[in-house]
Each structure stands twice: as C-alpha cells, then as structure tokens.
C-alpha cells in the first residue's frame, strides 16, 4: 500500500503529512511509515469516514485526535484547538486529514504561517495545491489571518 493512494495526500514537511479520508489499509500504511499521531478534522459521517478510526489508530499504535470542523462554518476556536494539538505533538510524525484534505490543508497552512514562520505565499500555495477555497473558506482564512495570526 502506497501513501500516494490517499486522496489529495501532501507531504508538507518530513514529519507532516496531510490528506483526505484514509481507508483502513491506508491508515495502517501511515502507521507503518512512522506516523504516531492522527488529527481528523472531518465530521463523523458514515458516508465518508471509517466506522471507528480512533479505535483503529490506537490498535495500530497511533494516538488520535478528532476536532470536528463543519465545512460550511469553520470556527477560529477549532483552529486554536488544532494549533494546540499540533504544538503538543510537534516532535512526532503527524497525519492531518479530513474528507478531501480541504479543511486539513487550510488549518495546516494557517498553523504553519502563525506558529512555524511560513510566509503567506507558501501557506497559500499549500492550500491551492489541493483546492481553491470557496463558500465560507475565503472569509474564514481572512478572519484567521486578521484575528488569529494578527497580520
């Protein structure tokens, strides 16, 4: 099983992978590649998520955090919770995902811009490499940059 089979997967940093919803086999491949912590930003909708991703992650040796982010109305509080979890696991190999890597790419890019010194053009490039934000997302990104990042 190749990690490249995960929907919209991106190796952002040597220790940071983002992607869409993995299958059970893909999650096992992520663990086999040395990832020790998973952050799921998707909703627990049986239409597109694993039945028990948290249990499976623990079973194969990874810690797991679910931060449900509504696609239609993302919140800065969710972004702050995400940043706190990322900081708590900064020395570990991480996999951040949602259904299609849309939420994950935005949250990851904003975190990297605020907390890791990424320049805005690099953060924007990470997002746009996966998708062109629409709906509530352009305003959310702008609000995050103004209120959360402060620039």
MODELLER restraints for C-alpha pairs under 7 A, 6 or more apart:
rsr = mdl.restraints
at = mdl.atoms
rsr.add(forms.Gaussian(group=physical.xy_distance, feature=features.Distance(at['CA:1:A'], at['CA:26:A']), mean=6.72, stdev=0.5))
rsr.add(forms.Gaussian(group=physical.xy_distance, feature=features.Distance(at['CA:1:A'], at['CA:29:A']), mean=6.29, stdev=0.5))
rsr.add(forms.Gaussian(group=physical.xy_distance, feature=features.Distance(at['CA:3:A'], at['CA:26:A']), mean=6.62, stdev=0.5))
rsr.add(forms.Gaussian(group=physical.xy_distance, feature=features.Distance(at['CA:3:A'], at['CA:29:A']), mean=6.62, stdev=0.5))
rsr.add(forms.Gaussian(group=physical.xy_distance, feature=features.Distance(at['CA:3:A'], at['CA:30:A']), mean=6.75, stdev=0.5))
rsr.add(forms.Gaussian(group=physical.xy_distance, feature=features.Distance(at['CA:6:A'], at['CA:19:A']), mean=6.41, stdev=0.5))
rsr.add(forms.Gaussian(group=physical.xy_distance, feature=features.Distance(at['CA:6:A'], at['CA:20:A']), mean=6.46, stdev=0.5))
rsr.add(forms.Gaussian(group=physical.xy_distance, feature=features.Distance(at['CA:6:A'], at['CA:22:A']), mean=5.83, stdev=0.5))
rsr.add(forms.Gaussian(group=physical.xy_distance, feature=features.Distance(at['CA:6:A'], at['CA:26:A']), mean=6.73, stdev=0.5))
rsr.add(forms.Gaussian(group=physical.xy_distance, feature=features.Distance(at['CA:7:A'], at['CA:19:A']), mean=5.92, stdev=0.5))
rsr.add(forms.Gaussian(group=physical.xy_distance, feature=features.Distance(at['CA:7:A'], at['CA:20:A']), mean=4.73, stdev=0.5))
rsr.add(forms.Gaussian(group=physical.xy_distance, feature=features.Distance(at['CA:7:A'], at['CA:21:A']), mean=6.77, stdev=0.5))
rsr.add(forms.Gaussian(group=physical.xy_distance, feature=features.Distance(at['CA:7:A'], at['CA:100:A']), mean=6.33, stdev=0.5))
rsr.add(forms.Gaussian(group=physical.xy_distance, feature=features.Distance(at['CA:8:A'], at['CA:19:A']), mean=5.26, stdev=0.5))
rsr.add(forms.Gaussian(group=physical.xy_distance, feature=features.Distance(at['CA:8:A'], at['CA:20:A']), mean=5.83, stdev=0.5))
rsr.add(forms.Gaussian(group=physical.xy_distance, feature=features.Distance(at['CA:8:A'], at['CA:100:A']), mean=6.50, stdev=0.5))
rsr.add(forms.Gaussian(group=physical.xy_distance, feature=features.Distance(at['CA:8:A'], at['CA:101:A']), mean=6.12, stdev=0.5))
rsr.add(forms.Gaussian(group=physical.xy_distance, feature=features.Distance(at['CA:8:A'], at['CA:130:A']), mean=6.46, stdev=0.5))
rsr.add(forms.Gaussian(group=physical.xy_distance, feature=features.Distance(at['CA:9:A'], at['CA:18:A']), mean=5.61, stdev=0.5))
rsr.add(forms.Gaussian(group=physical.xy_distance, feature=features.Distance(at['CA:9:A'], at['CA:19:A']), mean=4.02, stdev=0.5))
rsr.add(forms.Gaussian(group=physical.xy_distance, feature=features.Distance(at['CA:9:A'], at['CA:20:A']), mean=6.61, stdev=0.5))
rsr.add(forms.Gaussian(group=physical.xy_distance, feature=features.Distance(at['CA:10:A'], at['CA:17:A']), mean=5.78, stdev=0.5))
rsr.add(forms.Gaussian(group=physical.xy_distance, feature=features.Distance(at['CA:10:A'], at['CA:18:A']), mean=5.27, stdev=0.5))
rsr.add(forms.Gaussian(group=physical.xy_distance, feature=features.Distance(at['CA:10:A'], at['CA:19:A']), mean=6.18, stdev=0.5))
rsr.add(forms.Gaussian(group=physical.xy_distance, feature=features.Distance(at['CA:11:A'], at['CA:17:A']), mean=4.59, stdev=0.5))
rsr.add(forms.Gaussian(group=physical.xy_distance, feature=features.Distance(at['CA:11:A'], at['CA:18:A']), mean=6.56, stdev=0.5))
rsr.add(forms.Gaussian(group=physical.xy_distance, feature=features.Distance(at['CA:15:A'], at['CA:92:A']), mean=6.81, stdev=0.5))
rsr.add(forms.Gaussian(group=physical.xy_distance, feature=features.Distance(at['CA:15:A'], at['CA:93:A']), mean=4.39, stdev=0.5))
rsr.add(forms.Gaussian(group=physical.xy_distance, feature=features.Distance(at['CA:15:A'], at['CA:94:A']), mean=6.15, stdev=0.5))
rsr.add(forms.Gaussian(group=physical.xy_distance, feature=features.Distance(at['CA:16:A'], at['CA:93:A']), mean=5.92, stdev=0.5))
rsr.add(forms.Gaussian(group=physical.xy_distance, feature=features.Distance(at['CA:16:A'], at['CA:94:A']), mean=4.96, stdev=0.5))
rsr.add(forms.Gaussian(group=physical.xy_distance, feature=features.Distance(at['CA:16:A'], at['CA:95:A']), mean=6.05, stdev=0.5))
rsr.add(forms.Gaussian(group=physical.xy_distance, feature=features.Distance(at['CA:17:A'], at['CA:94:A']), mean=6.21, stdev=0.5))
rsr.add(forms.Gaussian(group=physical.xy_distance, feature=features.Distance(at['CA:17:A'], at['CA:95:A']), mean=4.79, stdev=0.5))
rsr.add(forms.Gaussian(group=physical.xy_distance, feature=features.Distance(at['CA:17:A'], at['CA:96:A']), mean=6.37, stdev=0.5))
rsr.add(forms.Gaussian(group=physical.xy_distance, feature=features.Distance(at['CA:18:A'], at['CA:95:A']), mean=5.54, stdev=0.5))
rsr.add(forms.Gaussian(group=physical.xy_distance, feature=features.Distance(at['CA:18:A'], at['CA:96:A']), mean=4.71, stdev=0.5))
rsr.add(forms.Gaussian(group=physical.xy_distance, feature=features.Distance(at['CA:18:A'], at['CA:97:A']), mean=5.50, stdev=0.5))
rsr.add(forms.Gaussian(group=physical.xy_distance, feature=features.Distance(at['CA:18:A'], at['CA:101:A']), mean=6.62, stdev=0.5))
rsr.add(forms.Gaussian(group=physical.xy_distance, feature=features.Distance(at['CA:18:A'], at['CA:104:A']), mean=6.52, stdev=0.5))
rsr.add(forms.Gaussian(group=physical.xy_distance, feature=features.Distance(at['CA:18:A'], at['CA:105:A']), mean=6.86, stdev=0.5))
rsr.add(forms.Gaussian(group=physical.xy_distance, feature=features.Distance(at['CA:19:A'], at['CA:96:A']), mean=6.59, stdev=0.5))
rsr.add(forms.Gaussian(group=physical.xy_distance, feature=features.Distance(at['CA:19:A'], at['CA:97:A']), mean=4.89, stdev=0.5))
rsr.add(forms.Gaussian(group=physical.xy_distance, feature=features.Distance(at['CA:19:A'], at['CA:98:A']), mean=6.96, stdev=0.5))
rsr.add(forms.Gaussian(group=physical.xy_distance, feature=features.Distance(at['CA:19:A'], at['CA:100:A']), mean=6.67, stdev=0.5))
rsr.add(forms.Gaussian(group=physical.xy_distance, feature=features.Distance(at['CA:19:A'], at['CA:101:A']), mean=4.67, stdev=0.5))
rsr.add(forms.Gaussian(group=physical.xy_distance, feature=features.Distance(at['CA:20:A'], at['CA:97:A']), mean=5.28, stdev=0.5))
rsr.add(forms.Gaussian(group=physical.xy_distance, feature=features.Distance(at['CA:20:A'], at['CA:98:A']), mean=5.19, stdev=0.5))
rsr.add(forms.Gaussian(group=physical.xy_distance, feature=features.Distance(at['CA:20:A'], at['CA:99:A']), mean=4.71, stdev=0.5))
rsr.add(forms.Gaussian(group=physical.xy_distance, feature=features.Distance(at['CA:20:A'], at['CA:100:A']), mean=3.94, stdev=0.5))
rsr.add(forms.Gaussian(group=physical.xy_distance, feature=features.Distance(at['CA:20:A'], at['CA:101:A']), mean=4.40, stdev=0.5))
rsr.add(forms.Gaussian(group=physical.xy_distance, feature=features.Distance(at['CA:21:A'], at['CA:49:A']), mean=6.57, stdev=0.5))
rsr.add(forms.Gaussian(group=physical.xy_distance, feature=features.Distance(at['CA:21:A'], at['CA:97:A']), mean=6.22, stdev=0.5))
rsr.add(forms.Gaussian(group=physical.xy_distance, feature=features.Distance(at['CA:21:A'], at['CA:98:A']), mean=5.62, stdev=0.5))
rsr.add(forms.Gaussian(group=physical.xy_distance, feature=features.Distance(at['CA:21:A'], at['CA:99:A']), mean=4.65, stdev=0.5))
rsr.add(forms.Gaussian(group=physical.xy_distance, feature=features.Distance(at['CA:21:A'], at['CA:100:A']), mean=6.41, stdev=0.5))
rsr.add(forms.Gaussian(group=physical.xy_distance, feature=features.Distance(at['CA:28:A'], at['CA:60:A']), mean=6.79, stdev=0.5))
rsr.add(forms.Gaussian(group=physical.xy_distance, feature=features.Distance(at['CA:31:A'], at['CA:60:A']), mean=6.84, stdev=0.5))
rsr.add(forms.Gaussian(group=physical.xy_distance, feature=features.Distance(at['CA:31:A'], at['CA:62:A']), mean=6.81, stdev=0.5))
rsr.add(forms.Gaussian(group=physical.xy_distance, feature=features.Distance(at['CA:34:A'], at['CA:93:A']), mean=6.65, stdev=0.5))
rsr.add(forms.Gaussian(group=physical.xy_distance, feature=features.Distance(at['CA:35:A'], at['CA:93:A']), mean=4.57, stdev=0.5))
rsr.add(forms.Gaussian(group=physical.xy_distance, feature=features.Distance(at['CA:35:A'], at['CA:94:A']), mean=5.55, stdev=0.5))
rsr.add(forms.Gaussian(group=physical.xy_distance, feature=features.Distance(at['CA:35:A'], at['CA:95:A']), mean=6.75, stdev=0.5))
rsr.add(forms.Gaussian(group=physical.xy_distance, feature=features.Distance(at['CA:36:A'], at['CA:61:A']), mean=6.93, stdev=0.5))
rsr.add(forms.Gaussian(group=physical.xy_distance, feature=features.Distance(at['CA:36:A'], at['CA:62:A']), mean=4.52, stdev=0.5))
rsr.add(forms.Gaussian(group=physical.xy_distance, feature=features.Distance(at['CA:36:A'], at['CA:63:A']), mean=6.20, stdev=0.5))
rsr.add(forms.Gaussian(group=physical.xy_distance, feature=features.Distance(at['CA:36:A'], at['CA:92:A']), mean=6.42, stdev=0.5))
rsr.add(forms.Gaussian(group=physical.xy_distance, feature=features.Distance(at['CA:36:A'], at['CA:93:A']), mean=5.67, stdev=0.5))
rsr.add(forms.Gaussian(group=physical.xy_distance, feature=features.Distance(at['CA:36:A'], at['CA:94:A']), mean=6.31, stdev=0.5))
rsr.add(forms.Gaussian(group=physical.xy_distance, feature=features.Distance(at['CA:37:A'], at['CA:62:A']), mean=5.24, stdev=0.5))
rsr.add(forms.Gaussian(group=physical.xy_distance, feature=features.Distance(at['CA:37:A'], at['CA:63:A']), mean=4.70, stdev=0.5))
rsr.add(forms.Gaussian(group=physical.xy_distance, feature=features.Distance(at['CA:37:A'], at['CA:64:A']), mean=5.71, stdev=0.5))
rsr.add(forms.Gaussian(group=physical.xy_distance, feature=features.Distance(at['CA:37:A'], at['CA:93:A']), mean=6.61, stdev=0.5))
rsr.add(forms.Gaussian(group=physical.xy_distance, feature=features.Distance(at['CA:37:A'], at['CA:94:A']), mean=5.00, stdev=0.5))
rsr.add(forms.Gaussian(group=physical.xy_distance, feature=features.Distance(at['CA:37:A'], at['CA:95:A']), mean=6.39, stdev=0.5))
rsr.add(forms.Gaussian(group=physical.xy_distance, feature=features.Distance(at['CA:38:A'], at['CA:62:A']), mean=6.93, stdev=0.5))
rsr.add(forms.Gaussian(group=physical.xy_distance, feature=features.Distance(at['CA:38:A'], at['CA:63:A']), mean=6.28, stdev=0.5))
rsr.add(forms.Gaussian(group=physical.xy_distance, feature=features.Distance(at['CA:38:A'], at['CA:64:A']), mean=4.77, stdev=0.5))
rsr.add(forms.Gaussian(group=physical.xy_distance, feature=features.Distance(at['CA:38:A'], at['CA:65:A']), mean=6.22, stdev=0.5))
rsr.add(forms.Gaussian(group=physical.xy_distance, feature=features.Distance(at['CA:38:A'], at['CA:94:A']), mean=5.90, stdev=0.5))
rsr.add(forms.Gaussian(group=physical.xy_distance, feature=features.Distance(at['CA:38:A'], at['CA:95:A']), mean=4.86, stdev=0.5))
rsr.add(forms.Gaussian(group=physical.xy_distance, feature=features.Distance(at['CA:38:A'], at['CA:96:A']), mean=5.89, stdev=0.5))
rsr.add(forms.Gaussian(group=physical.xy_distance, feature=features.Distance(at['CA:39:A'], at['CA:64:A']), mean=6.00, stdev=0.5))
rsr.add(forms.Gaussian(group=physical.xy_distance, feature=features.Distance(at['CA:39:A'], at['CA:65:A']), mean=4.83, stdev=0.5))
rsr.add(forms.Gaussian(group=physical.xy_distance, feature=features.Distance(at['CA:39:A'], at['CA:66:A']), mean=5.86, stdev=0.5))
rsr.add(forms.Gaussian(group=physical.xy_distance, feature=features.Distance(at['CA:39:A'], at['CA:95:A']), mean=6.29, stdev=0.5))
rsr.add(forms.Gaussian(group=physical.xy_distance, feature=features.Distance(at['CA:39:A'], at['CA:96:A']), mean=4.71, stdev=0.5))
rsr.add(forms.Gaussian(group=physical.xy_distance, feature=features.Distance(at['CA:39:A'], at['CA:97:A']), mean=6.31, stdev=0.5))
rsr.add(forms.Gaussian(group=physical.xy_distance, feature=features.Distance(at['CA:40:A'], at['CA:65:A']), mean=6.27, stdev=0.5))
rsr.add(forms.Gaussian(group=physical.xy_distance, feature=features.Distance(at['CA:40:A'], at['CA:66:A']), mean=4.80, stdev=0.5))
rsr.add(forms.Gaussian(group=physical.xy_distance, feature=features.Distance(at['CA:40:A'], at['CA:67:A']), mean=6.12, stdev=0.5))
rsr.add(forms.Gaussian(group=physical.xy_distance, feature=features.Distance(at['CA:40:A'], at['CA:96:A']), mean=6.05, stdev=0.5))
rsr.add(forms.Gaussian(group=physical.xy_distance, feature=features.Distance(at['CA:40:A'], at['CA:97:A']), mean=5.09, stdev=0.5))
rsr.add(forms.Gaussian(group=physical.xy_distance, feature=features.Distance(at['CA:40:A'], at['CA:98:A']), mean=5.61, stdev=0.5))
rsr.add(forms.Gaussian(group=physical.xy_distance, feature=features.Distance(at['CA:41:A'], at['CA:66:A']), mean=6.18, stdev=0.5))
rsr.add(forms.Gaussian(group=physical.xy_distance, feature=features.Distance(at['CA:41:A'], at['CA:67:A']), mean=4.99, stdev=0.5))
rsr.add(forms.Gaussian(group=physical.xy_distance, feature=features.Distance(at['CA:41:A'], at['CA:68:A']), mean=5.03, stdev=0.5))
rsr.add(forms.Gaussian(group=physical.xy_distance, feature=features.Distance(at['CA:41:A'], at['CA:69:A']), mean=5.52, stdev=0.5))
rsr.add(forms.Gaussian(group=physical.xy_distance, feature=features.Distance(at['CA:41:A'], at['CA:97:A']), mean=6.05, stdev=0.5))
rsr.add(forms.Gaussian(group=physical.xy_distance, feature=features.Distance(at['CA:41:A'], at['CA:98:A']), mean=4.85, stdev=0.5))
rsr.add(forms.Gaussian(group=physical.xy_distance, feature=features.Distance(at['CA:41:A'], at['CA:103:A']), mean=6.73, stdev=0.5))
rsr.add(forms.Gaussian(group=physical.xy_distance, feature=features.Distance(at['CA:41:A'], at['CA:104:A']), mean=6.51, stdev=0.5))
rsr.add(forms.Gaussian(group=physical.xy_distance, feature=features.Distance(at['CA:42:A'], at['CA:68:A']), mean=5.42, stdev=0.5))
rsr.add(forms.Gaussian(group=physical.xy_distance, feature=features.Distance(at['CA:42:A'], at['CA:69:A']), mean=6.02, stdev=0.5))
rsr.add(forms.Gaussian(group=physical.xy_distance, feature=features.Distance(at['CA:42:A'], at['CA:98:A']), mean=4.18, stdev=0.5))
rsr.add(forms.Gaussian(group=physical.xy_distance, feature=features.Distance(at['CA:42:A'], at['CA:99:A']), mean=5.74, stdev=0.5))
rsr.add(forms.Gaussian(group=physical.xy_distance, feature=features.Distance(at['CA:43:A'], at['CA:68:A']), mean=5.12, stdev=0.5))
rsr.add(forms.Gaussian(group=physical.xy_distance, feature=features.Distance(at['CA:43:A'], at['CA:69:A']), mean=6.60, stdev=0.5))
rsr.add(forms.Gaussian(group=physical.xy_distance, feature=features.Distance(at['CA:43:A'], at['CA:70:A']), mean=6.98, stdev=0.5))
rsr.add(forms.Gaussian(group=physical.xy_distance, feature=features.Distance(at['CA:48:A'], at['CA:99:A']), mean=6.82, stdev=0.5))
rsr.add(forms.Gaussian(group=physical.xy_distance, feature=features.Distance(at['CA:54:A'], at['CA:64:A']), mean=5.79, stdev=0.5))
rsr.add(forms.Gaussian(group=physical.xy_distance, feature=features.Distance(at['CA:57:A'], at['CA:63:A']), mean=6.47, stdev=0.5))
rsr.add(forms.Gaussian(group=physical.xy_distance, feature=features.Distance(at['CA:57:A'], at['CA:64:A']), mean=6.39, stdev=0.5))
rsr.add(forms.Gaussian(group=physical.xy_distance, feature=features.Distance(at['CA:67:A'], at['CA:78:A']), mean=6.90, stdev=0.5))
rsr.add(forms.Gaussian(group=physical.xy_distance, feature=features.Distance(at['CA:69:A'], at['CA:78:A']), mean=6.75, stdev=0.5))
rsr.add(forms.Gaussian(group=physical.xy_distance, feature=features.Distance(at['CA:72:A'], at['CA:136:A']), mean=6.03, stdev=0.5))
rsr.add(forms.Gaussian(group=physical.xy_distance, feature=features.Distance(at['CA:73:A'], at['CA:136:A']), mean=6.20, stdev=0.5))
rsr.add(forms.Gaussian(group=physical.xy_distance, feature=features.Distance(at['CA:74:A'], at['CA:140:A']), mean=6.90, stdev=0.5))
rsr.add(forms.Gaussian(group=physical.xy_distance, feature=features.Distance(at['CA:76:A'], at['CA:144:A']), mean=6.57, stdev=0.5))
rsr.add(forms.Gaussian(group=physical.xy_distance, feature=features.Distance(at['CA:79:A'], at['CA:107:A']), mean=6.32, stdev=0.5))
rsr.add(forms.Gaussian(group=physical.xy_distance, feature=features.Distance(at['CA:83:A'], at['CA:111:A']), mean=6.01, stdev=0.5))
rsr.add(forms.Gaussian(group=physical.xy_distance, feature=features.Distance(at['CA:96:A'], at['CA:104:A']), mean=5.99, stdev=0.5))
rsr.add(forms.Gaussian(group=physical.xy_distance, feature=features.Distance(at['CA:97:A'], at['CA:104:A']), mean=5.22, stdev=0.5))
rsr.add(forms.Gaussian(group=physical.xy_distance, feature=features.Distance(at['CA:98:A'], at['CA:104:A']), mean=5.80, stdev=0.5))
rsr.add(forms.Gaussian(group=physical.xy_distance, feature=features.Distance(at['CA:102:A'], at['CA:130:A']), mean=6.90, stdev=0.5))
rsr.add(forms.Gaussian(group=physical.xy_distance, feature=features.Distance(at['CA:102:A'], at['CA:131:A']), mean=6.62, stdev=0.5))
rsr.add(forms.Gaussian(group=physical.xy_distance, feature=features.Distance(at['CA:105:A'], at['CA:126:A']), mean=6.71, stdev=0.5))
rsr.add(forms.Gaussian(group=physical.xy_distance, feature=features.Distance(at['CA:105:A'], at['CA:127:A']), mean=5.30, stdev=0.5))
rsr.add(forms.Gaussian(group=physical.xy_distance, feature=features.Distance(at['CA:106:A'], at['CA:127:A']), mean=5.73, stdev=0.5))
rsr.add(forms.Gaussian(group=physical.xy_distance, feature=features.Distance(at['CA:109:A'], at['CA:123:A']), mean=4.69, stdev=0.5))
rsr.add(forms.Gaussian(group=physical.xy_distance, feature=features.Distance(at['CA:109:A'], at['CA:126:A']), mean=6.47, stdev=0.5))
rsr.add(forms.Gaussian(group=physical.xy_distance, feature=features.Distance(at['CA:109:A'], at['CA:127:A']), mean=6.74, stdev=0.5))
rsr.add(forms.Gaussian(group=physical.xy_distance, feature=features.Distance(at['CA:110:A'], at['CA:123:A']), mean=6.72, stdev=0.5))
rsr.add(forms.Gaussian(group=physical.xy_distance, feature=features.Distance(at['CA:112:A'], at['CA:118:A']), mean=5.54, stdev=0.5))
rsr.add(forms.Gaussian(group=physical.xy_distance, feature=features.Distance(at['CA:113:A'], at['CA:119:A']), mean=6.00, stdev=0.5))
rsr.add(forms.Gaussian(group=physical.xy_distance, feature=features.Distance(at['CA:113:A'], at['CA:120:A']), mean=6.35, stdev=0.5))
rsr.add(forms.Gaussian(group=physical.xy_distance, feature=features.Distance(at['CA:113:A'], at['CA:123:A']), mean=6.22, stdev=0.5))
rsr.add(forms.Gaussian(group=physical.xy_distance, feature=features.Distance(at['CA:114:A'], at['CA:149:A']), mean=5.45, stdev=0.5))
rsr.add(forms.Gaussian(group=physical.xy_distance, feature=features.Distance(at['CA:145:A'], at['CA:151:A']), mean=5.77, stdev=0.5))
